[in-house]
């Protein structure tokens, strides 16, 4: 009887070793599975992010320091609820939202390409479109002279569109990447020195991107 019990116990241990319980298998490797990466790591909320770079906006070079808040991510789609884009040294100053599609690349399952469109509004410096007449005082007399409009900075308010493409690699709690934005501003207003309606500005911006999720 004792030998039979030992034999049954040995057989049971052999079966458990060759066929581990499903619960143990699920708990031991979800963080390395494709399902975890696609449904958990890649699809939680990006609470905060920034685009840091620069480029050409209108008639001027500009620095870029966008603040990104609450990017919601689904398997094939993303939506940044609020984006603030202050471009320093002239350029675009405003806020909006951006959204688009996602395509996964690479063998790790953590790389992705995002292509989409940002939409918002703000202030921007439009292209100069002509000459203007300035008045100067010379020995007490008014003298009319023509000068190039680039000597004067003028801004208008309007709609801002941002077609963009980004490559992003996702780590455990952050992601990093690079991107290209095409900043497009259109305004129904005209300025004294730069343009007659409609005013516009367009220019590329390249940047390093990071986000916390």
C-alpha positions as CSV (number, residue, x, y, z in Angstrom):
1,X,0.0,0.0,0.0
2,X,2.8,2.4,0.9
3,X,4.6,1.7,-2.3
4,X,1.4,2.4,-4.3
5,X,0.9,5.7,-2.6
6,X,4.5,6.7,-3.3
7,X,4.0,5.7,-6.9
8,X,0.8,7.8,-7.2
9,X,2.5,10.8,-5.6
10,X,5.5,10.5,-8.0
11,X,3.1,10.3,-10.9
12,X,1.2,13.4,-9.7
13,X,4.4,15.5,-9.3
14,X,5.6,14.4,-12.8
15,X,2.3,15.6,-14.3
16,X,2.5,18.9,-12.5
17,X,6.0,19.5,-13.7
18,X,5.2,18.7,-17.3
19,X,1.9,20.6,-17.3
20,X,2.1,23.7,-14.9
21,X,-1.2,25.2,-13.9
22,X,-2.5,27.9,-16.3
23,X,-2.5,30.5,-13.5
24,X,1.2,30.2,-13.0
25,X,1.9,30.5,-16.7
26,X,-0.3,33.6,-17.0
27,X,1.3,35.3,-14.0
28,X,4.9,34.6,-14.9
29,X,5.1,36.4,-18.3
30,X,2.3,38.8,-19.1
31,X,4.8,41.7,-19.1
32,X,6.8,40.1,-21.9
33,X,3.9,38.9,-24.0
34,X,2.6,40.5,-27.2
35,X,-0.8,40.8,-25.6
36,X,0.5,42.9,-22.7
37,X,2.5,45.2,-24.9
38,X,-0.4,45.8,-27.3
39,X,-3.2,46.1,-24.7
40,X,-1.5,47.5,-21.6
41,X,1.9,49.0,-22.3
42,X,0.9,50.7,-25.6
43,X,-2.7,51.8,-24.8
44,X,-2.7,53.5,-21.4
45,X,-3.0,57.3,-21.1
46,X,-0.1,59.6,-21.7
47,X,-0.7,62.1,-18.9
48,X,2.0,64.6,-19.8
49,X,4.4,65.1,-22.7
50,X,6.5,67.6,-24.6
51,X,7.8,68.3,-28.1
52,X,11.2,70.1,-27.9
53,X,12.9,71.3,-31.1
54,X,12.7,74.1,-33.7
55,X,12.3,75.0,-37.3
56,X,11.0,77.6,-39.6
57,X,7.7,79.5,-39.0
58,X,6.6,82.1,-41.4
59,X,9.5,84.5,-42.1
60,X,11.4,83.5,-39.0
61,X,13.3,80.7,-37.3
62,X,11.6,79.5,-34.1
63,X,12.1,77.3,-31.1
64,X,9.4,74.7,-30.3
65,X,8.3,73.7,-26.8
66,X,4.8,72.1,-27.0
67,X,3.1,70.9,-23.9
68,X,0.9,67.8,-24.4
69,X,-1.8,66.8,-21.9
70,X,-3.9,63.6,-21.8
71,X,-3.1,61.6,-24.9
72,X,-5.7,58.8,-25.1
73,X,-4.4,55.7,-26.9
74,X,-6.4,52.9,-28.6
75,X,-4.8,50.1,-30.6
76,X,-5.1,52.0,-33.9
77,X,-5.9,55.6,-32.9
78,X,-4.7,58.3,-30.6
79,X,-6.1,61.7,-29.4
80,X,-4.1,64.4,-27.5
81,X,-6.9,66.2,-25.7
82,X,-5.0,69.5,-25.1
83,X,-1.8,70.7,-26.8
84,X,-0.3,74.1,-26.1
85,X,2.3,75.3,-28.7
86,X,4.3,78.3,-27.7
87,X,7.0,78.8,-30.4
88,X,9.6,81.3,-29.2
89,X,11.6,83.8,-31.1
90,X,8.5,84.5,-33.3
91,X,6.3,81.8,-34.7
92,X,3.1,80.3,-33.4
93,X,1.5,80.9,-30.0
94,X,-1.8,79.0,-29.3
95,X,-3.5,75.8,-28.3
96,X,-5.5,73.0,-29.8
97,X,-5.8,69.2,-30.1
98,X,-4.2,66.5,-32.3
99,X,-5.3,63.0,-33.3
100,X,-4.4,60.4,-35.9
101,X,-3.6,56.7,-36.6
102,X,-1.0,54.3,-35.2
103,X,1.1,51.7,-37.0
104,X,3.4,49.3,-35.1
105,X,6.9,48.7,-36.3
106,X,9.9,46.7,-35.3
107,X,10.3,43.2,-33.8
108,X,10.0,44.3,-30.1
109,X,6.3,45.3,-30.5
110,X,7.1,48.6,-28.7
111,X,7.8,50.9,-31.7
112,X,5.1,52.8,-33.5
113,X,4.6,55.4,-36.2
114,X,1.9,58.0,-35.7
115,X,0.4,60.1,-38.5
116,X,-2.3,62.6,-37.9
117,X,-3.5,66.2,-37.8
118,X,-3.5,68.9,-35.1
119,X,-6.2,71.6,-35.1
120,X,-6.4,74.7,-33.0
121,X,-6.0,78.5,-33.0
122,X,-3.7,81.2,-31.9
123,X,-1.3,84.0,-32.9
124,X,1.3,83.8,-35.6
125,X,3.6,86.0,-37.7
126,X,2.5,85.9,-41.3
127,X,4.6,86.0,-44.4
128,X,5.6,89.5,-45.6
129,X,3.9,90.3,-48.9
130,X,5.0,93.7,-50.0
131,X,6.5,97.1,-49.1
132,X,5.1,99.6,-46.8
133,X,5.6,103.4,-46.4
134,X,7.2,104.6,-43.2
135,X,7.5,108.2,-42.1
136,X,10.6,109.6,-40.5
137,X,11.6,113.0,-39.3
138,X,14.6,114.6,-40.9
139,X,15.6,118.1,-39.7
140,X,12.1,118.8,-38.7
141,X,10.6,117.8,-42.0
142,X,8.6,114.6,-42.8
143,X,10.3,112.4,-45.3
144,X,8.6,109.4,-47.0
145,X,10.8,106.4,-47.5
146,X,10.3,102.8,-48.5
147,X,11.6,100.1,-46.2
148,X,11.2,96.3,-46.3
149,X,8.3,95.0,-44.1
150,X,10.6,92.4,-42.5
151,X,11.9,95.2,-40.3
152,X,8.5,95.2,-38.4
153,X,7.1,92.3,-36.5
154,X,3.3,92.0,-36.8
155,X,1.0,89.1,-35.7
156,X,-2.5,88.0,-36.5
157,X,-5.0,85.6,-34.9
158,X,-6.3,82.6,-36.9
159,X,-6.7,78.9,-37.4
160,X,-3.7,76.6,-36.9
161,X,-3.4,73.2,-38.6
162,X,-0.6,70.8,-37.9
163,X,-0.1,67.7,-40.1
164,X,2.5,65.6,-38.4
165,X,4.4,62.3,-38.4
166,X,6.2,60.7,-35.4
167,X,8.2,57.7,-34.5
168,X,7.8,56.6,-30.9
169,X,9.4,53.9,-28.8
170,X,7.5,52.8,-25.6
171,X,9.2,51.9,-22.4
172,X,7.5,50.9,-19.1
173,X,6.3,54.3,-17.9
174,X,7.6,56.7,-20.6
175,X,8.0,56.8,-24.3
176,X,10.5,58.8,-26.5
177,X,10.7,59.6,-30.1
178,X,11.2,62.2,-32.9
179,X,8.7,64.0,-35.0
180,X,8.0,66.4,-37.9
181,X,5.2,69.0,-37.7
182,X,4.1,71.2,-40.6
183,X,2.8,74.4,-38.9
184,X,0.1,76.1,-41.0
185,X,-1.6,79.3,-39.9
186,X,-4.4,81.0,-41.8
187,X,-6.1,84.2,-40.7
188,X,-9.0,86.3,-42.3
189,X,-7.3,89.5,-40.9
190,X,-4.8,91.7,-42.6
191,X,-1.9,93.6,-41.0
192,X,-0.6,97.0,-41.7
193,X,2.9,95.9,-42.8
194,X,2.7,92.2,-43.8
195,X,-0.2,91.1,-45.8
196,X,-3.7,91.7,-47.1
197,X,-6.4,89.3,-46.2
198,X,-6.0,86.4,-45.9
199,X,-2.7,86.2,-44.0
200,X,-0.9,82.9,-43.8
201,X,2.3,81.3,-42.5
202,X,3.6,77.8,-43.1
203,X,6.8,76.1,-41.9
204,X,8.3,72.7,-40.8
205,X,9.3,72.0,-37.2
206,X,11.5,69.0,-36.2
207,X,11.7,67.9,-32.5
208,X,12.4,65.3,-29.8
209,X,9.3,64.0,-28.1
210,X,8.8,62.4,-24.7
211,X,5.7,61.5,-22.7
212,X,4.9,59.9,-19.3
213,X,2.2,57.2,-19.1
